[in-house]
Amino acid sequence: MRLELPECKRCCFCLPLRHSLITWGYIRLVISVFNCINLLVLFYRMIESLDLRLLFGFLIICTLTDIVLNAMFIIGGHRKNPKLLKAYYVYSCVLCVLTTLTLMPYIYALCTYMQIVSDIKVMFYVYTYYTMNAMVLVSLILTQIYITLLVRSEMVKLRNNCEFRFQNLTPEPQCTMKCEHSVTCEDQVTSERNDAEKGTE
């Protein structure tokens, strides 16, 4: 059974689709640049700890990848390029899956600590901490899914606008004229052109 994904004509039911996606791309780009600067500062401060340098180095690579793909998304939105939008669409789908997988350890840790901790006060703090983080991740997942649907809708819109083509399969146009005496005169454009060339000679 084939599942038909919904197509969104507007962002948040009121804003233009393409301009809203471009604005979202700029916001994501600014956030990624600030995150990259912050990670670089922390990376150079962690000179003595090799494990932390490896961790921050991996995060910097992920952030730089996010910056490049957001820049491609902005360019694709301005130029209405379906290939660039498709690259960001695939990246957005992968990001949704990775964010969902990140949510699993929080749920597992919450269930584990609720069974181990006996103090009510400590249990409350643990429950609040993991619940807030889980809610933030769920909101990020839902937002990313919605943005992915918007990007797909824009790709479908651009593809439909590019499918209108005109193709003339007739090698030479032909004109048919019916005279009063039921005589049909068929005159091709090429023969008229030849007669005109002979007349000029």
DAKAHU-V270592 format. One record per pair of residues at least 24 apart in sequence whose C-alpha atoms are under 10 Angstrom apart, sorted by the first residue. I is the first residue (numbers start at 0). GAP is how many residues later the second one is. If there is no record, write none. Layout:
# DAKAHU-V270592
i | gap
I | GAP
I | GAP
This chain:
# DAKAHU-V270592
i | gap
4 | 144
4 | 147
4 | 148
5 | 143
5 | 144
5 | 146
5 | 147
6 | 142
6 | 143
6 | 144
6 | 145
6 | 146
6 | 147
6 | 149
6 | 150
7 | 138
7 | 141
7 | 142
7 | 143
7 | 144
7 | 145
7 | 146
7 | 149
8 | 141
8 | 144
8 | 145
8 | 148
9 | 140
9 | 143
9 | 144
10 | 135
10 | 136
10 | 139
11 | 134
11 | 138
16 | 133
16 | 134
16 | 136
16 | 137
17 | 59
17 | 60
17 | 62
17 | 132
17 | 133
17 | 135
17 | 136
17 | 137
18 | 55
18 | 58
18 | 59
19 | 57
19 | 130
20 | 52
20 | 53
20 | 56
20 | 126
20 | 129
20 | 130
20 | 133
21 | 48
21 | 51
21 | 52
21 | 53
21 | 54
21 | 55
21 | 56
22 | 51
22 | 54
23 | 46
23 | 49
23 | 50
23 | 123
24 | 42
24 | 44
24 | 45
24 | 46
24 | 47
24 | 48
24 | 49
24 | 50
24 | 52
25 | 44
25 | 45
25 | 47
25 | 48
26 | 43
27 | 38
27 | 39
27 | 42
27 | 43
28 | 34
28 | 37
28 | 38
28 | 39
28 | 40
28 | 41
28 | 42
28 | 44
28 | 45
29 | 37
29 | 40
30 | 32
30 | 36
31 | 28
31 | 30
31 | 31
31 | 32
31 | 33
31 | 34
31 | 35
31 | 36
31 | 38
32 | 30
32 | 31
32 | 33
32 | 34
33 | 29
34 | 24
34 | 25
34 | 28
34 | 29
35 | 24
35 | 25
35 | 26
35 | 27
35 | 28
35 | 30
35 | 31
36 | 26
38 | 24
64 | 26
65 | 25
65 | 29
72 | 78
76 | 74
76 | 77
76 | 78
79 | 74
79 | 75
79 | 78
79 | 79
80 | 74
80 | 77
80 | 78
81 | 69
81 | 70
81 | 72
81 | 73
81 | 74
81 | 75
81 | 76
81 | 77
82 | 72
83 | 71
84 | 66
84 | 67
84 | 69
84 | 70
85 | 65
85 | 66
85 | 68
85 | 69
87 | 60
87 | 63
87 | 64
88 | 58
88 | 59
88 | 60
88 | 61
88 | 62
88 | 63
88 | 66
89 | 58
89 | 62
90 | 57
91 | 52
91 | 53
91 | 55
91 | 56
91 | 57
91 | 59
92 | 51
92 | 52
92 | 54
92 | 55
92 | 56
94 | 46
94 | 49
94 | 50
94 | 53
95 | 44
95 | 45
95 | 46
95 | 47
95 | 48
95 | 49
95 | 52
96 | 44
96 | 48
97 | 43
98 | 38
98 | 39
98 | 41
98 | 42
98 | 45
99 | 37
99 | 38
99 | 40
99 | 41
99 | 42
101 | 32
101 | 35
102 | 30
102 | 31
102 | 32
102 | 33
102 | 34
102 | 35
102 | 38
103 | 30
104 | 25
104 | 29
105 | 24
105 | 25
105 | 27
105 | 28
105 | 31
106 | 24
106 | 26
106 | 27
109 | 24
